[in-house]
Amino acid sequence: MEQIRVFIAIELPDEIKLELKQIETRLKSASPATARWVDPNSIHLTLKFLGDIAADRTREVITAIEEAAGDIAPFQLKVERLGVFPNPRRVQVAWVGLVGELETLGRLQQNIDTGLEILGFDSETRKFTPHLTLARLRNQATPDERQRLGRLINETEFDAGVINVDTICLMKSQLTRQGAIYTRIGSVRLKKSLVNP
């Protein structure tokens, strides 16, 4: 049986990707060469990574997403502020944070996690921290390079705009030498609010 590598995500509008491209361009010019930057066109908000699954299981995964999203109305997230994991002195990942209706986002992510656990997928062990990854530092990055990127991130203001979340996507990830290629293989619309039919 064919195996495909999949994850569940919220795709970003083009105008947010353009803002991410602009901030990456600004940061790249002053950041260490050991940083590996993510192509802004492939940045998305991951809700759950499933890994390799049998291709014929995609229908049941989409059904689980539909059930998880059943009581969630469309909501908004605002893309703003830069940050790093794990801290500015030992930077491994640079990211953009999200504010807005995070409680709704958290409920959606938890619903998806619970629904997929019933299908035999492992439950998330780490706390869900919504973010958009901009860059990862390679293993050979020196402590000085890590701290320099941490300082740069702390000193840079960023506000990219709003994501109107109304669709959740099941994405396929193909790993290539040039990087991952993402393809949407299914999507689920959030229910329309009774207030705004």
Residue frames relative to the residue before (quaternion, step in Angstrom):
aa qw qx qy qz dx dy dz
M 1.0000 0.0000 0.0000 0.0000 0.00 0.00 0.00
E 0.4948 -0.6677 0.4744 0.2905 3.56 -0.92 0.95
Q 0.2157 -0.7587 0.6045 0.1110 3.56 -1.02 0.91
I 0.0501 -0.7778 0.6253 0.0377 3.56 -1.05 0.78
R 0.4039 -0.6972 0.5464 0.2286 3.55 -1.18 0.75
V 0.0375 0.8447 -0.5274 0.0835 3.59 -0.49 1.14
F 0.0208 -0.7602 0.6483 0.0363 3.52 -1.37 0.37
I 0.3921 -0.6924 0.5579 0.2358 3.54 -1.30 0.38
A 0.0830 0.8316 -0.5343 0.1263 3.59 -0.71 1.04
I 0.3694 -0.6335 0.6188 0.2816 3.48 -1.46 0.12
E 0.3080 -0.7509 0.5559 0.1797 3.57 -0.72 1.07
L 0.4130 -0.7222 0.5095 0.2197 3.55 -1.16 0.66
P 0.5058 -0.6247 0.4870 0.3415 3.59 -1.11 0.60
D 0.6685 -0.5391 0.3459 0.3779 3.57 -1.19 0.60
E 0.6567 0.5234 -0.3344 0.4278 3.61 0.96 -0.79
I 0.6209 0.5075 -0.3457 0.4872 3.62 1.10 -0.56
K 0.6301 0.5294 -0.3350 0.4589 3.62 0.98 -0.80
L 0.6316 0.5302 -0.3260 0.4622 3.57 1.05 -0.78
E 0.6468 0.5036 -0.3133 0.4795 3.60 0.99 -0.83
L 0.6423 0.5168 -0.3232 0.4647 3.59 1.00 -0.80
K 0.6231 0.5357 -0.3348 0.4612 3.57 1.05 -0.78
Q 0.6678 0.5089 -0.3003 0.4525 3.57 0.94 -0.90
I 0.6732 0.4696 -0.3160 0.4759 3.62 0.92 -0.80
E 0.6133 0.5371 -0.3538 0.4586 3.61 1.04 -0.68
T 0.6353 0.5300 -0.3280 0.4560 3.59 0.96 -0.87
R 0.6519 0.5104 -0.3081 0.4685 3.60 0.97 -0.86
L 0.7145 0.4665 -0.2601 0.4519 3.57 0.85 -0.99
K 0.6133 0.5874 -0.3461 0.3987 3.59 1.01 -0.85
S 0.6569 0.5485 -0.3222 0.4048 3.57 0.92 -0.92
A 0.7752 0.3140 -0.1740 0.5198 3.61 1.11 -0.56
S 0.6047 0.5932 -0.3489 0.4009 3.60 1.24 -0.05
P 0.6416 -0.5386 0.3727 0.3993 3.59 -1.22 0.36
A 0.5783 -0.5981 0.4359 0.3432 3.55 -1.19 0.63
T 0.6176 0.5717 -0.3451 0.4155 3.59 1.20 -0.42
A 0.5241 0.6092 -0.4281 0.4134 3.62 1.26 0.08
R 0.1972 -0.7537 0.6179 0.1061 3.58 -0.99 0.91
W 0.2148 -0.8251 0.5157 0.0843 3.58 -0.30 1.29
V 0.4149 -0.6970 0.5335 0.2397 3.55 -1.07 0.83
D 0.4978 -0.6319 0.5010 0.3192 3.59 -0.99 0.84
P 0.4668 -0.7109 0.4407 0.2872 3.65 -0.56 1.09
N 0.6279 0.5514 -0.3450 0.4274 3.61 1.09 -0.61
S 0.7288 0.3944 -0.2522 0.4997 3.60 1.18 -0.33
I 0.4600 0.6704 -0.4603 0.3565 3.61 1.25 0.17
H 0.0696 0.7710 -0.6244 0.1042 3.54 -0.99 0.95
L 0.4548 -0.6441 0.5276 0.3162 3.57 -1.28 0.18
T 0.2313 -0.7998 0.5428 0.1102 3.57 -0.33 1.26
L 0.2248 -0.7711 0.5854 0.1109 3.56 -0.92 1.00
K 0.7836 -0.1299 0.0850 0.6015 3.59 1.10 -0.67
F 0.2356 -0.7455 0.6101 0.1285 3.53 -0.98 0.96
L 0.2113 -0.8110 0.5374 0.0940 3.59 -0.69 1.09
G 0.3815 -0.7233 0.4945 0.2946 3.59 1.13 -0.53
D 0.7647 -0.3374 0.2637 0.4815 3.57 -1.19 -0.56
I 0.0504 0.7775 -0.6241 0.0583 3.55 -0.85 1.04
A 0.5965 -0.5287 0.4467 0.4064 3.56 -1.26 0.31
A 0.5496 -0.6538 0.4097 0.3204 3.59 -0.84 0.98
D 0.6773 0.5044 -0.3099 0.4367 3.59 1.04 -0.66
R 0.5812 0.5768 -0.3832 0.4274 3.64 1.25 0.10
T 0.4503 0.7197 -0.4536 0.2711 3.61 1.21 -0.20
R 0.6175 0.5576 -0.3556 0.4259 3.63 1.00 -0.73
E 0.6923 0.4621 -0.2959 0.4687 3.61 0.88 -0.89
V 0.6051 0.5375 -0.3571 0.4663 3.60 1.12 -0.59
I 0.6537 0.5019 -0.3119 0.4728 3.60 0.94 -0.87
T 0.6232 0.5287 -0.3360 0.4683 3.60 1.02 -0.76
A 0.6453 0.5119 -0.3171 0.4701 3.60 1.00 -0.82
I 0.6306 0.5122 -0.3342 0.4778 3.61 1.05 -0.73
E 0.6239 0.5412 -0.3366 0.4522 3.60 0.97 -0.84
E 0.6770 0.4817 -0.2923 0.4736 3.58 0.92 -0.90
A 0.6502 0.5250 -0.3111 0.4526 3.59 1.00 -0.84
A 0.7338 0.4204 -0.2187 0.4868 3.58 1.04 -0.81
G 0.3951 0.7917 -0.4187 0.2045 3.57 1.31 -0.22
D 0.7925 0.2718 -0.1559 0.5232 3.61 0.97 -0.74
I 0.5526 0.6006 -0.3930 0.4236 3.58 1.25 0.34
A 0.2628 -0.7534 0.5857 0.1424 3.57 -0.78 1.08
P 0.6541 -0.4857 0.3782 0.4395 3.62 -1.19 0.37
F 0.0399 -0.8049 0.5917 -0.0206 3.57 -1.06 0.78
Q 0.4121 -0.7213 0.5113 0.2204 3.56 -1.31 0.25
L 0.1020 -0.7422 0.6591 0.0658 3.51 -1.23 0.70
K 0.2400 -0.7540 0.5924 0.1519 3.56 -1.07 0.71
V 0.3035 -0.7519 0.5645 0.1544 3.55 -0.88 1.03
E 0.3130 0.7431 -0.5404 0.2405 3.57 -0.48 1.19
R 0.8210 0.2765 -0.2549 0.4296 3.51 -1.40 0.46
L 0.3047 -0.7390 0.5818 0.1500 3.50 -1.13 0.84
G 0.0241 0.7979 -0.6020 0.0201 3.56 -1.18 0.55
V 0.2842 -0.7476 0.5757 0.1704 3.53 -1.34 0.07
F 0.2323 -0.7012 0.6474 0.1874 3.53 -1.37 0.37
P 0.6160 -0.2508 -0.7466 0.0166 1.70 -1.83 1.62
N 0.7909 -0.0756 0.0363 0.6062 3.64 1.16 -0.51
P 0.6900 -0.5280 0.3020 0.3923 3.63 -1.21 0.43
R 0.6582 0.5051 -0.3306 0.4498 3.63 1.13 -0.35
R 0.7859 0.2136 -0.1158 0.5687 3.61 1.17 -0.50
V 0.0150 0.8599 -0.5101 0.0148 3.59 0.89 0.93
Q 0.0681 -0.7635 0.6411 0.0386 3.54 -1.03 0.93
V 0.7966 0.0948 -0.0146 0.5969 3.57 1.08 -0.84
A 0.1893 -0.7365 0.6373 0.1248 3.57 -1.09 0.83
W 0.0021 -0.8300 0.5549 -0.0558 3.57 -0.86 0.95
V 0.3607 -0.6587 0.6035 0.2680 3.51 -1.43 0.14
G 0.3466 -0.7645 0.5137 0.1776 3.56 -0.90 0.95
L 0.3080 -0.7284 0.5871 0.1732 3.50 -1.38 0.27
V 0.0600 -0.7490 0.6579 0.0497 3.54 -1.18 0.69
G 0.4701 0.6617 -0.4917 0.3154 3.57 -1.27 0.06
E 0.8093 -0.2568 0.1986 0.4895 3.55 -1.04 -0.79
L 0.0188 0.8521 -0.5200 0.0571 3.55 0.69 1.19
E 0.5887 0.5687 -0.3747 0.4355 3.59 1.12 -0.57
T 0.6493 0.4982 -0.3063 0.4861 3.59 1.00 -0.83
L 0.6341 0.5238 -0.3228 0.4684 3.57 0.98 -0.86
G 0.6607 0.5147 -0.2997 0.4569 3.59 0.94 -0.91
R 0.6450 0.5135 -0.3165 0.4691 3.58 1.02 -0.81
L 0.6353 0.5242 -0.3202 0.4681 3.58 1.00 -0.84
Q 0.6714 0.4963 -0.2994 0.4619 3.58 0.86 -0.96
Q 0.6571 0.5046 -0.3098 0.4666 3.60 0.97 -0.84
N 0.6236 0.5359 -0.3320 0.4624 3.60 1.02 -0.80
I 0.6568 0.5047 -0.3038 0.4707 3.58 0.96 -0.91
D 0.6540 0.5217 -0.3108 0.4511 3.58 0.90 -0.94
T 0.6729 0.4959 -0.2874 0.4677 3.59 0.92 -0.94
G 0.6676 0.5155 -0.2973 0.4474 3.58 0.93 -0.92
L 0.7068 0.4482 -0.2656 0.4785 3.56 1.00 -0.79
E 0.5529 0.5837 -0.3957 0.4439 3.58 1.20 -0.43
I 0.6104 0.5511 -0.3371 0.4584 3.59 1.08 -0.73
L 0.6924 0.4573 -0.2679 0.4896 3.60 1.13 -0.67
G 0.6485 -0.5590 0.3106 0.4130 3.59 1.27 0.09
F 0.5108 0.6191 -0.4380 0.4049 3.59 1.26 0.16
D 0.5519 -0.6257 0.4360 0.3373 3.57 -1.02 0.80
S 0.4481 -0.6619 0.5350 0.2737 3.52 -1.12 0.79
E 0.5674 -0.5936 0.4428 0.3601 3.58 -1.16 0.59
T 0.2667 -0.7660 0.5635 0.1567 3.57 -0.93 0.88
R 0.6855 0.4431 -0.2827 0.5039 3.59 1.15 -0.55
K 0.5636 -0.5786 0.4670 0.3600 3.55 -1.19 0.61
F 0.4707 -0.6701 0.5008 0.2803 3.57 -0.99 0.88
T 0.0024 -0.7860 0.6159 -0.0542 3.58 -0.66 1.18
P 0.2359 -0.8174 0.5039 0.1493 3.61 0.01 1.23
H 0.2257 0.7543 -0.5839 0.1977 3.56 -0.80 1.07
L 0.3228 -0.6954 0.6030 0.2205 3.54 -1.36 0.26
T 0.3226 -0.7748 0.5118 0.1835 3.60 -0.50 1.15
L 0.2178 -0.7798 0.5786 0.0984 3.57 -0.88 1.05
A 0.8128 -0.0772 0.1122 0.5665 3.59 0.89 -0.92
R 0.1738 -0.7292 0.6487 0.1316 3.51 -1.34 0.46
L 0.3567 -0.7144 0.5530 0.2379 3.55 -1.02 0.77
R 0.4691 -0.6729 0.4958 0.2852 3.55 -0.96 0.90
N 0.6837 -0.5136 0.3393 0.3920 3.57 -1.25 0.52
Q 0.6951 0.4976 -0.2867 0.4324 3.59 1.01 -0.76
A 0.4032 0.7096 -0.4880 0.3094 3.63 1.24 0.07
T 0.4017 -0.7204 0.5153 0.2324 3.57 -0.91 0.94
P 0.6554 -0.4931 0.3770 0.4304 3.62 -1.21 0.32
D 0.6358 0.5334 -0.3302 0.4496 3.59 1.03 -0.78
E 0.6510 0.5077 -0.3153 0.4679 3.61 0.97 -0.85
R 0.6382 0.5269 -0.3226 0.4593 3.58 0.99 -0.81
Q 0.6819 0.4785 -0.2878 0.4724 3.59 0.92 -0.89
R 0.6242 0.5457 -0.3407 0.4433 3.59 1.04 -0.77
L 0.6620 0.4761 -0.3095 0.4892 3.59 0.95 -0.83
G 0.6168 0.5519 -0.3415 0.4454 3.60 1.02 -0.73
R 0.6585 0.4938 -0.3025 0.4807 3.59 0.97 -0.88
L 0.6390 0.5379 -0.3187 0.4482 3.57 0.95 -0.92
I 0.6581 0.5032 -0.3031 0.4710 3.59 0.91 -0.92
N 0.6664 0.5157 -0.3026 0.4454 3.61 0.90 -0.93
E 0.7256 0.4481 -0.2378 0.4650 3.59 1.07 -0.73
T 0.6612 0.5281 -0.3005 0.4401 3.61 1.24 -0.21
E 0.2995 -0.7392 0.5819 0.1591 3.56 -0.84 1.07
F 0.0667 0.8068 -0.5846 0.0537 3.58 -1.05 0.69
D 0.1115 0.7553 -0.6356 0.1145 3.54 -1.00 0.95
A 0.1129 -0.8667 0.4853 0.0234 3.59 -0.23 1.27
G 0.6572 -0.5070 0.3415 0.4409 3.61 1.13 -0.32
V 0.6407 -0.5683 0.4116 0.3115 3.53 -1.39 -0.24
I 0.2111 -0.7173 0.6473 0.1478 3.54 -1.22 0.70
N 0.2081 -0.7416 0.6252 0.1258 3.57 -0.79 1.04
V 0.1727 -0.8198 0.5420 0.0669 3.57 -0.25 1.29
D 0.1684 0.7869 -0.5802 0.1256 3.56 -0.57 1.16
T 0.7535 0.2855 -0.1624 0.5695 3.59 1.31 -0.09
I 0.1682 -0.7429 0.6411 0.0935 3.54 -1.11 0.83
C 0.1838 -0.8243 0.5321 0.0597 3.58 -0.84 0.98
L 0.2837 -0.6740 0.6493 0.2088 3.50 -1.27 0.61
M 0.1086 -0.8324 0.5433 -0.0105 3.53 -0.57 1.24
K 0.2784 -0.7161 0.6130 0.1844 3.54 -1.21 0.67
S 0.1609 -0.7794 0.6014 0.0708 3.55 -1.01 0.89
Q 0.0781 -0.7740 0.6279 0.0240 3.58 -0.75 1.11
L 0.2689 -0.7747 0.5526 0.1489 3.56 -0.65 1.11
T 0.0056 0.7877 -0.6145 0.0448 3.56 -0.82 1.06
R 0.6751 -0.4784 0.3569 0.4335 3.59 -1.27 0.15
Q 0.6801 0.4789 -0.2813 0.4786 3.57 1.14 -0.62
G 0.6780 -0.4198 0.2948 0.5264 3.61 1.28 -0.15
A 0.6721 -0.5000 0.3603 0.4106 3.55 -1.32 0.08
I 0.2024 -0.7280 0.6424 0.1278 3.54 -1.19 0.73
Y 0.1672 -0.8080 0.5619 0.0583 3.56 -0.72 1.12
T 0.0315 -0.7879 0.6147 -0.0198 3.55 -0.98 0.94
R 0.3833 -0.7032 0.5448 0.2486 3.58 -0.88 0.93
I 0.1070 -0.8118 0.5716 0.0530 3.61 -0.81 0.99
G 0.7933 -0.0242 -0.0141 0.6082 3.55 1.29 0.01
S 0.0552 -0.8002 0.5956 0.0445 3.57 -1.18 0.46
V 0.1964 -0.7598 0.6134 0.0894 3.53 -1.24 0.62
R 0.3051 -0.7461 0.5642 0.1787 3.59 -0.81 1.00
L 0.4474 -0.6543 0.5329 0.2960 3.56 -1.08 0.72
K 0.5877 -0.5956 0.4045 0.3691 3.57 -1.12 0.61
K 0.4923 -0.6455 0.4907 0.3164 3.54 -1.12 0.62
S 0.5112 -0.6467 0.4793 0.3011 3.53 -1.04 0.83
L 0.5097 -0.6434 0.4776 0.3132 3.58 -1.09 0.71
V 0.6108 0.5616 -0.3440 0.4396 3.55 1.19 -0.57
N 0.7869 0.1656 -0.0773 0.5895 3.59 1.02 -0.85
P 0.1159 -0.8392 0.5270 0.0675 3.62 0.30 1.19
